[in-house]
Amino acid sequence: MIIRTAVISALALAVAIGASLAQVLDEDAQFNAATQAVRDRDFRLAIALFQPLAEADIPDAQFNLAVLLREGRGLPQNHVEALYWSALSLLSDGSYAQDMVGQLIDSLPPNAREDVVDRLLARLTAQAEAGQTDAPRKLARVYTELMAEPDMRLAYIWFSICYALGDNRCLEGRDDTAREIEPEDLITVQIEAGETFVALPFANATAMDAGPTSAQSPALR
C-alpha cells in the first residue's frame, strides 16, 4: 500500500510538472506567434495574442502590448492603456519599460494617471490577497515610483512584507522609506505591517514552514 501510494504521488507530480511545462511551451509558442504577427504587420492578431499573455503577467508581452497601444497598431491609440501595461511590465523588472512609463506619465493629465494607479493597486492587492509572493514588492513600487505623491507609509508596509517573505531586494526600499517616516510614527506603521501580513495567505504559509511548534522547541531567549 505504501509503495502504491508513492507511485500514485509520483504520477500526480509528473502530471503536474507536465502540465506546467505544457503551459510554458504554449505561452512561448503564443508569444512567438504574436511577434511573427507584428513582423507580418497583422497587428490585430498580435494584440489578440499578446493580450492573454499580458493578463498572465508576462512582462515582455505586457510591454509589447503597450507599444502597440501607444502607437495605435491593431487598436486605436490609447495612451492610458499603454501606461497601464507598460507600468506592469516595469513592476515585473522589465527595465526596458522605464522610458515609456516616464514619457506616458508626463503626457497624461493627472486624473488619467490616478486612474491607472488605482487600477494597478486593485490588481496587485487582489494578487497579494491570493498569495502571490511577487505582489508586495510591486505594490511598494507603485506607492514610491508611480504615484504623483509617494505614500511612504504604505510603501514601507509592503516593502516590509516583501522582505519578510525573503526577497532581499526589498531591504533597501524598506529602510529608505523608514527614513521618510517620523520616528514616533514608525512603530505604528510597523504594527500595521504586521496586521496586514497576518491577514494575508503568506502568514499561514510562514507558520507551516516554521517547523516544530513552540511546545517541541526550546523557548527563544
C-alpha positions in Angstrom: 0.0 0.0 0.0 2.8 2.4 0.8 4.5 1.6 -2.5 1.3 2.1 -4.3 0.7 5.5 -2.6 4.2 6.5 -3.5 3.7 5.6 -7.1 0.4 7.4 -7.3 2.1 10.5 -5.7 4.9 10.3 -8.2 2.5 10.1 -11.1 0.5 13.0 -9.8 3.7 15.0 -9.5 4.7 14.0 -13.1 1.3 15.1 -14.4 1.6 18.4 -12.6 5.1 19.1 -13.9 4.0 18.0 -17.4 1.0 20.4 -17.3 3.2 23.3 -16.1 5.8 22.5 -18.9 3.0 22.4 -21.5 1.7 25.7 -20.3 5.2 27.3 -20.6 5.6 25.8 -24.1 2.1 27.1 -25.1 3.0 30.6 -23.8 6.3 30.5 -25.7 4.5 29.4 -28.9 1.9 32.1 -28.5 4.5 34.8 -27.8 6.4 33.7 -30.9 3.2 33.8 -32.9 2.4 37.3 -31.7 5.9 38.6 -32.6 5.5 37.0 -36.0 2.2 38.7 -36.4 3.9 42.0 -35.7 6.5 41.2 -38.4 3.7 40.3 -40.8 2.0 43.6 -39.9 -1.1 41.7 -38.7 -1.4 44.0 -35.7 -4.9 42.9 -34.8 -3.8 39.3 -34.4 -0.7 40.5 -32.4 -3.0 42.3 -30.0 -5.2 39.2 -29.7 -2.2 37.0 -28.9 -0.3 39.4 -26.6 -3.4 40.3 -24.5 -3.9 37.0 -22.6 -0.1 36.7 -22.1 -0.1 40.2 -20.6 -3.0 39.3 -18.3 -0.9 36.3 -17.2 1.8 38.8 -16.1 4.4 38.0 -18.7 6.4 41.3 -18.7 7.6 41.1 -22.4 4.0 40.6 -23.5 2.9 43.5 -21.4 5.5 45.8 -22.9 4.8 44.7 -26.5 1.1 45.2 -25.9 1.8 48.7 -24.5 3.9 49.5 -27.6 1.0 48.6 -29.9 -1.5 50.6 -27.9 0.8 53.6 -27.7 1.3 53.5 -31.5 -2.3 52.7 -32.4 -1.4 49.4 -34.1 -4.2 46.9 -34.1 -6.5 49.1 -31.9 -6.9 52.9 -31.9 -4.2 54.7 -30.0 -4.7 54.5 -26.2 -2.1 56.1 -24.0 -3.9 55.3 -20.8 -3.9 51.5 -21.6 -0.3 51.8 -22.8 0.7 53.3 -19.4 -1.2 50.5 -17.5 0.5 47.7 -19.4 4.0 49.3 -19.6 3.8 50.0 -15.8 3.0 46.4 -15.1 6.0 45.3 -17.2 8.2 47.8 -15.3 7.0 46.4 -12.0 7.9 42.9 -13.1 11.5 44.3 -13.6 11.1 45.0 -17.3 13.5 47.9 -17.1 13.1 48.4 -20.8 9.7 49.8 -20.0 11.1 52.7 -17.9 11.4 55.2 -20.6 7.9 54.5 -22.0 6.3 54.8 -18.5 8.1 58.1 -17.9 7.0 59.6 -21.2 3.4 58.5 -20.8 3.2 59.8 -17.3 4.5 63.2 -18.5 2.0 63.3 -21.3 -1.2 62.2 -19.4 -3.4 64.6 -17.3 -3.2 63.9 -13.6 -6.6 62.3 -13.4 -5.7 59.7 -16.0 -2.5 58.9 -14.2 -4.5 58.5 -11.0 -7.0 56.1 -12.7 -4.1 53.9 -13.9 -2.6 53.9 -10.4 -5.9 52.9 -8.9 -6.2 50.0 -11.4 -2.7 48.8 -10.6 -3.3 48.9 -6.9 -6.6 47.0 -7.2 -4.9 44.3 -9.4 -1.9 43.9 -7.2 -3.8 44.0 -3.9 -6.0 41.2 -5.3 -2.9 39.2 -6.2 -1.4 39.7 -2.7 -4.7 38.6 -1.2 -4.5 35.5 -3.4 -1.0 34.7 -2.0 1.2 35.8 -5.0 4.6 36.5 -3.4 5.7 39.0 -6.0 2.7 41.3 -5.4 4.0 43.0 -2.2 7.2 44.4 -3.9 5.1 45.6 -6.9 2.7 47.3 -4.6 5.5 49.0 -2.7 7.0 50.3 -6.0 3.6 51.7 -7.1 3.5 53.7 -3.9 7.1 55.0 -4.3 7.5 55.3 -8.1 4.2 55.8 -9.8 2.0 57.9 -7.5 2.2 61.6 -8.0 2.7 62.0 -4.3 4.6 58.9 -2.9 3.0 57.2 0.1 5.9 56.2 2.2 3.8 54.7 4.9 2.1 52.2 2.6 5.3 51.6 0.7 7.1 50.7 4.0 4.3 48.3 4.9 4.6 46.4 1.6 8.4 46.5 1.4 8.4 45.1 5.0 6.1 42.2 4.0 8.2 41.6 0.8 11.4 41.4 2.9 9.7 39.2 5.5 8.9 36.8 2.7 12.6 36.5 1.9 13.0 38.9 -1.0 16.3 40.7 -0.2 15.6 43.3 -3.0 13.1 44.9 -0.6 15.5 45.6 2.2 16.8 48.9 0.7 13.3 50.0 -0.1 12.1 49.2 3.4 15.0 51.1 5.0 14.7 54.1 2.6 11.0 54.5 3.3 11.5 54.1 7.0 13.8 57.2 6.9 10.9 59.2 5.4 8.6 58.4 8.3 8.7 60.2 11.6 10.3 58.0 14.3 7.3 58.4 16.6 5.1 57.2 13.7 7.3 54.3 12.6 6.2 51.9 15.4 2.5 52.4 14.4 3.3 51.7 10.8 5.3 48.6 11.8 2.2 47.3 13.7 0.1 48.0 10.6 2.6 46.0 8.5 2.3 43.1 10.9 -1.5 43.2 10.9 -1.6 43.4 7.1 0.8 40.4 6.9 -1.3 38.3 9.3 -4.4 38.9 7.1 -2.7 37.5 4.0 -2.1 33.9 3.0 1.6 34.4 3.4 1.2 34.3 7.2 -0.3 30.8 7.1 2.4 29.6 4.8 5.1 31.0 7.1 3.6 29.3 10.1 3.5 25.9 8.2 7.1 26.4 7.1 8.4 27.3 10.5 8.9 23.7 11.6 8.3 22.4 15.1 5.8 24.1 17.4 6.8 26.1 20.4 5.9 23.0 22.5 8.5 21.0 20.7 11.2 23.6 20.6 13.2 25.4 23.3 11.9 28.9 24.1 13.6 31.8 22.4 15.7 34.0 24.8 
